[in-house]
Amino acid sequence: MKLHDLILAAAVASVPLDSHADPLAAFDVAEDLSRFIHAGAPVFEDGMPAYGNAFVTQGYIYPAGTLDGDVEGTLASGDPAFPDLVIGEWTCDGYFIADGMRTETGAMVITRQVYRFDSGDLLISHGGELADPGVSVTRAVTGGTGEYAAAPAEIEQVLLGMSEGYGVRLQIELGRDGRS
């Protein structure tokens, strides 16, 4: 083997395999209710979060379409329903608005969502979330790293539904236009 072949082989071997991967255009999120924590006040008489209640929660990121057709992405234990398909972790914090956890339509919470992919890349969005399943809401992309550093300025989020314990199932789609 010639010296320039060895140098080329060493250069190729030193490049991470995912360094040329494109960011995902869409993905699904399943909340792990065992990690949902809300503030002690304000709450309704039954302890459910009321307007102004702060919370934090986490869940799993799956490839787009994994949660189609009312598929639950989290088991009752909090484990992912499809561990081999998990591509990252979702963290969400925010505040209940409107009628808190009793909101039946329209904006229910204002949140920041951090999508941490297994590659180490991050995508961050801020905005309102709706109580209405199947309705798209636009959220601002406020940051990203790695393949998401030049992410579009907005994403579309659709609530697919809630699990029996009120855990959200979401579909996320990145906007088509990149930032300038």
Secondary structure, DSSP 8 states (H G I E B T S, - for coil): --HHHHHHHHHHHHS-GGGG----SEEEEEEEEEEEEE-SSSB-TTS-B-TT-EEEEEEEEEETTTTTTT--SB-TTSSBSSGGG--EEEEEEEEE-TTGGG--SSEEEEEEEEEEETTS-EEEEEEEEESSTT-EEEEEEEEE-GGGTT--SEEEEEEEEE-TTS-EEEEEEE-SS---
